[in-house]
Amino acid sequence: MRTEAQVALQSSLPALRQEIASLLQQHLGVDRDRALSGLAFTQLHPGFDSLDLLELQLLLEKQLGFELEPPAGNSPWPSSLEELAQEVLRQSQARGGKQDESLQLATANAEGSPR
């Protein structure tokens, strides 16, 4: 079964941002519009810590169907929704289309998703 996150990944960065905002809302109670405002995770949710980031990462991996690699070298983990969306898209593109067949979706599916 295709998830909305898989559709978002194949369609566009804005759709992926929306999907991450939905996860933040569902699992941490963060307002979607506030999540999309560009604030750091620590400004979005009181007490946001590395465990919250790990939970968000695991939720994304489950929905996207592939594991996110840790940042290279001493690079920090993404600290905002925007940085996370860009990193997920970068890693997806770096995989060179090697994702599961379920990730190979038409953009039209994403445009039909209710948001």
Summary of the structure (lengths in Angstrom):
residues: 115
radius of gyration: 13.6
end to end distance: 19.2
largest distance: 39.7
contacts: 309
relative contact order: 0.22
helix: 60%
strand: 2%
